[in-house]
């Protein structure tokens, strides 16, 4: 159960960091990357990890192994 909550927390945190980069990095441009594009990627990855955390919380205990 702790692993599912940890996955849910880290996914949510990654999503929030990505959202902040996307919102506040629109006018910035660094030589190698654009913060807003990295923010979108982090939001997608954070959303997927959050959904996986929800799946781990909701699945039946006998299927957990």
Secondary structure, 3 states (H helix, E strand, C coil): CHHHHHHHHHHHHHHHHHHHHHHHCCCCCCCCCCHHHHHHHHHHHHHHHHHHHHHHHHCCHHHHC
